[in-house]
Amino acid sequence: MSFTLNDRPGVSEETRKRIAAVARDMGWSPNAAARALSVRSAGAIGLVIARPEQSFSSERFFFELIVGLQSQLSADGKALVLQVAKDVNEESEIHRRWWSGRTVDGIILIDLRENDPRPATLAQLGVPTVIVGQPSDSLGAVVGDEEGIMRKILEHLIEEGCTRIAYVSGFTSLAHITQRARTLSQIGRKRGIEVQLSTATDFTEDSALEHTKELLQGPRRPDAIIYDNEILTLGGYQALRTLGFTVGEDIAVVSCEDSAICRVLTPAVTAIHREPSTVGVHAAEVLTSMLAGGPATTVLEETPELIVRASSQLR
């Protein structure tokens, strides 16, 4: 029967049609995972980035994540297939097309949203998948400590005497940004600190510039601003200087991502320092193990270090 339903040679067309009709009447549908076992490996892993190109093209995190993925996959004899999509719906269509055509053996899934349908869809299709950023009951995962990151930042700013802290984020639909904002709000309430959650930027320098101006010209000007990454921080610096503020004296600034930008800006930017390439290596290792028959495991990344520089040393 499997030869008939999978279009293998050696079965007459009349017999194939008769068995296929019976299968339809019985409600049978092919199992993607089982079918994958009978098909030659594609020798490739898929990654789709569902963001506007301008929102990630300059960001260190994505470049190093891809480098880590590719280096580990190459060591395991596999290639990385990379594609950019306009949104998660287009991303899901790419996943379906890749899987139905056996273009890839598995998927790396990033930028999870709140109530994201993609993990359930991939699990239903039987696609070996590793999620970067959020835990999963049925898929592999590499999970960062978003709560720990924001706790470290907030504790440092409180020690520096900050009492009104703003957070300039990227897309608020992203699960890790929701976690960060929630942690900031919870700690702020416990410590008696005012937390201002800015409306979402599009992860570009220009959007951060405009959002920072709005914060600084508002009725309750913050004495510290946390930016989601170094590109947003760069836009924030431009706004602060345009309006006559001195970073490290009038206001503290912290970035949730470190890079050369943070080190060369004046004053140098306090930042969370982590190695995205290591995240990529771990994701590739988990997925390669799953493809070899291993379980869907979860890797918990250590809480990264906060590198304190002049931008947040107010005292």
QUINOR-V968916 format. One record per residue. RES is the residue in three letters. PSI is psi in whole degrees, -180 to 180 (* if undefined). OMEGA is omega in whole degrees, 0 to 359 (none if undefined). D_CENTER is the distance of its C-alpha to the mean C-alpha in Angstrom with 1 decimal. Layout:
BEGIN
res/psi/omega/d_center
RES/PSI/OMEGA/D_CENTER
RES/PSI/OMEGA/D_CENTER
END
This chain:
BEGIN
res/psi/omega/d_center
MET/-40/181/42.3
SER/-35/178/39.0
PHE/-39/181/40.6
THR/-50/187/41.6
LEU/-18/178/38.3
ASN/15/175/36.3
ASP/37/177/38.8
ARG/154/179/40.1
PRO/162/176/43.6
GLY/3/180/46.8
VAL/132/181/46.8
SER/155/181/49.1
GLU/-39/180/47.7
GLU/-45/179/49.9
THR/-41/180/48.7
ARG/-46/181/45.1
LYS/-40/182/45.5
ARG/-46/181/47.5
ILE/-38/179/44.9
ALA/-38/179/42.0
ALA/-42/178/44.0
VAL/-42/181/44.5
ALA/-41/178/40.9
ARG/-42/180/40.0
ASP/-32/180/42.7
MET/-4/180/41.3
GLY/20/181/37.7
TRP/141/172/36.4
SER/150/184/33.0
PRO/142/175/31.5
ASN/117/186/29.1
ALA/-41/182/26.2
ALA/-43/180/25.6
ALA/-39/180/29.3
ARG/-37/181/29.8
ALA/-33/181/27.1
LEU/-25/183/29.3
SER/1/182/32.2
VAL/144/181/30.5
ARG/142/180/30.1
SER/142/178/26.7
ALA/-22/181/24.8
GLY/24/183/23.8
ALA/153/177/20.4
ILE/141/183/16.8
GLY/142/174/14.7
LEU/125/176/11.3
VAL/132/175/10.9
ILE/110/184/8.9
ALA/71/177/10.0
ARG/156/170/10.6
PRO/141/186/14.0
GLU/-40/184/14.6
GLN/-15/183/15.8
SER/-10/181/12.6
PHE/-8/188/10.9
SER/-25/181/14.1
SER/1/187/15.2
GLU/129/182/12.1
ARG/-37/187/12.6
PHE/-50/185/9.1
PHE/-42/180/8.6
PHE/-47/183/12.3
GLU/-33/175/12.5
LEU/-46/180/9.7
ILE/-41/178/11.8
VAL/-45/179/14.9
GLY/-44/177/14.2
LEU/-51/185/13.6
GLN/-39/181/16.6
SER/-42/180/18.8
GLN/-41/179/18.6
LEU/-39/178/18.9
SER/-40/178/21.9
ALA/-27/179/23.5
ASP/9/177/23.3
GLY/24/180/24.8
LYS/158/178/21.9
ALA/163/176/20.3
LEU/124/175/16.9
VAL/118/186/17.1
LEU/135/177/14.6
GLN/148/178/14.9
VAL/137/179/13.7
ALA/156/182/14.2
LYS/-27/179/15.3
ASP/178/184/13.7
VAL/-26/177/12.7
ASN/-44/177/16.4
GLU/-38/177/16.8
GLU/-44/180/13.9
SER/-37/177/15.7
GLU/-38/177/18.9
ILE/-44/178/17.7
HIS/-47/181/16.8
ARG/-42/181/20.2
ARG/-44/178/22.0
TRP/-45/186/20.5
TRP/-42/180/21.5
SER/-32/179/24.9
GLY/2/182/25.7
ARG/43/175/24.5
THR/-31/180/22.7
VAL/160/176/20.2
ASP/-17/182/20.7
GLY/175/186/17.2
ILE/139/166/13.6
ILE/124/185/10.2
LEU/126/181/7.9
ILE/172/175/4.1
ASP/54/178/3.4
LEU/143/176/6.3
ARG/167/171/9.3
GLU/135/182/12.3
ASN/43/184/14.7
ASP/127/181/12.5
PRO/-13/188/15.2
ARG/-44/180/13.3
PRO/-43/180/13.5
ALA/-38/179/17.1
THR/-46/180/17.9
LEU/-38/178/16.8
ALA/-40/179/18.6
GLN/-38/179/21.6
LEU/-16/181/21.8
GLY/23/181/21.8
VAL/123/173/19.0
PRO/122/189/18.0
THR/142/171/14.2
VAL/127/179/11.7
ILE/132/174/8.6
VAL/115/174/6.0
GLY/-28/184/5.8
GLN/146/178/8.7
PRO/162/180/12.3
SER/146/178/14.3
ASP/-28/188/18.1
SER/-14/182/18.5
LEU/163/174/15.6
GLY/160/182/14.5
ALA/149/169/11.6
VAL/116/193/10.3
VAL/126/175/9.9
GLY/165/182/9.9
ASP/79/182/12.6
GLU/-39/178/11.5
GLU/-44/180/15.1
GLY/-37/178/16.6
ILE/-51/183/15.0
MET/-31/177/16.4
ARG/-44/179/19.6
LYS/-45/181/20.3
ILE/-48/184/19.9
LEU/-41/179/22.0
GLU/-40/179/24.6
HIS/-46/182/25.1
LEU/-36/177/25.6
ILE/-41/177/28.0
GLU/-30/179/29.9
GLU/3/176/30.3
GLY/11/181/31.9
CYS/137/181/29.3
THR/-9/181/29.9
ARG/100/191/28.1
ILE/127/179/24.4
ALA/150/178/22.1
TYR/115/177/18.3
VAL/108/189/17.2
SER/175/169/13.7
GLY/-148/183/11.5
PHE/121/183/11.3
THR/-9/176/12.6
SER/-17/181/11.7
LEU/135/186/8.0
ALA/-39/183/8.6
HIS/-30/177/7.6
ILE/-38/175/9.8
THR/-42/178/12.4
GLN/-45/180/12.6
ARG/-46/181/13.2
ALA/-41/179/15.7
ARG/-43/180/17.4
THR/-45/178/17.9
LEU/-45/181/19.3
SER/-43/181/21.6
GLN/-47/181/22.8
ILE/-39/179/23.7
GLY/-43/179/25.2
ARG/-43/182/27.5
LYS/-36/185/28.6
ARG/1/180/29.3
GLY/32/181/30.9
ILE/135/177/28.4
GLU/125/179/27.7
VAL/127/178/24.0
GLN/118/179/23.4
LEU/109/180/20.1
SER/152/172/20.0
THR/156/190/19.3
ALA/139/169/16.0
THR/176/175/15.9
ASP/24/179/14.5
PHE/15/179/12.9
THR/158/179/16.2
GLU/-44/182/19.0
ASP/-41/181/21.6
SER/-37/178/19.8
ALA/-38/178/19.4
LEU/-48/182/23.1
GLU/-42/180/24.3
HIS/-37/179/22.4
THR/-42/177/23.8
LYS/-42/179/27.2
GLU/-42/179/27.2
LEU/-45/185/26.4
LEU/-26/181/29.2
GLN/3/180/31.7
GLY/175/184/31.1
PRO/-23/182/33.7
ARG/82/184/31.8
ARG/130/179/30.4
PRO/155/173/27.9
ASP/3/174/28.8
ALA/144/177/25.3
ILE/130/175/22.0
ILE/128/178/18.5
TYR/146/184/16.1
ASP/-30/178/12.3
ASN/-180/186/12.5
GLU/-27/179/15.5
ILE/-42/175/16.0
LEU/-38/178/16.4
THR/-41/179/18.7
LEU/-44/176/20.7
GLY/-38/178/21.4
GLY/-42/178/22.3
TYR/-41/180/24.8
GLN/-42/179/26.5
ALA/-44/181/27.0
LEU/-44/180/28.3
ARG/-38/179/30.8
THR/-37/182/31.9
LEU/4/173/32.9
GLY/19/178/34.6
PHE/145/177/32.4
THR/115/180/32.3
VAL/135/181/29.0
GLY/-10/176/29.9
GLU/-59/180/33.1
ASP/-27/186/32.7
ILE/146/177/29.1
ALA/146/179/26.4
VAL/136/177/23.0
VAL/140/175/19.9
SER/141/177/16.5
CYS/-4/175/13.4
GLU/138/179/12.8
ASP/151/175/15.9
SER/-179/177/17.3
ALA/-31/178/20.8
ILE/-44/181/20.7
CYS/-32/182/20.7
ARG/-31/186/23.6
VAL/-17/175/25.7
LEU/153/178/25.6
THR/120/354/28.8
PRO/157/179/28.5
ALA/147/190/25.8
VAL/128/169/22.6
THR/133/187/21.8
ALA/154/170/18.2
ILE/123/182/15.9
HIS/116/175/16.1
ARG/170/182/13.9
GLU/94/179/13.7
PRO/-28/179/10.4
SER/-34/177/12.9
THR/-39/176/13.8
VAL/-43/178/10.5
GLY/-43/178/11.0
VAL/-46/181/14.6
HIS/-41/179/14.1
ALA/-42/179/11.9
ALA/-39/180/14.7
GLU/-44/180/17.4
VAL/-45/182/16.5
LEU/-40/178/16.4
THR/-40/177/19.6
SER/-41/178/21.3
MET/-41/180/20.6
LEU/-24/178/22.1
ALA/4/178/25.1
GLY/2/180/25.7
GLY/170/181/24.0
PRO/164/175/22.4
ALA/101/185/18.8
THR/166/178/18.0
THR/130/175/15.5
VAL/125/177/14.9
LEU/115/180/14.6
GLU/147/176/13.7
GLU/152/176/16.4
THR/123/183/16.1
PRO/166/183/15.9
GLU/144/171/19.0
LEU/116/178/19.8
ILE/110/183/21.8
VAL/123/178/24.5
ARG/-172/191/26.0
ALA/-22/186/28.5
SER/-19/183/26.3
SER/7/182/26.4
GLN/85/185/29.7
LEU/-22/185/31.9
ARG/*/none/34.7
END
